[in-house]
Amino acid sequence: MVSFHKGGGGLAKKCVVDGVKFASLSEGRRYKQLKLLVRGGHIRDLICHPRFEFEINGKTLKTINVNPLNGKTLKRKITFTADFAYLEEGAAPPGNPLVPGTKISLVPGLVVEDVKPWRRGRPITTRDYMLKKALMFVCHGIEIIEVQA
């Protein structure tokens, strides 16, 4: 089942496919494509919205904000939530599944995708996204694949 929601703030319309919420219609379409690939045995262990944390030298990267009104310090982990992660069939040992909610590390055959709008043959991105993409490669050894919306 597919249902649509008006997006707030962005140009993309939010949608729900099979009970999973997506930030855009393009993400919902990509999800349907990936589900077909799972059914066909080309990929496995599909996860929607996998979340990654960043560590350097064993320390978790955090932002530190100080509230000017009360002086309290707020620390939040820096994270990246991709659109999809999955294993290519035959690339990883069968006993090494991706499990939603667990720490995802570099597994042979792991693919991490992010759906982006494209213009002039290139994905449209933000500085924040580009920084987190670089952190994904440095901290996890994972190169994010941008999929055309």
Salt bridges, closest charged atoms under 4 A:
ASP18 OD2 - LYS35 NZ 2.16
GLU27 OE1 - HIS49 NE2 3.72
ASP45 OD2 - ARG44 NH1 2.93
GLU53 OE2 - LYS77 NZ 3.49
GLU55 OE2 - LYS103 NZ 3.29
GLU89 OE1 - ARG44 NE 3.58
GLU113 OE2 - ARG30 NH2 2.71
ASP114 OD2 - LYS116 NZ 3.05
ASP128 OD2 - LYS132 NZ 3.97
GLU146 OE2 - LYS133 NZ 3.01
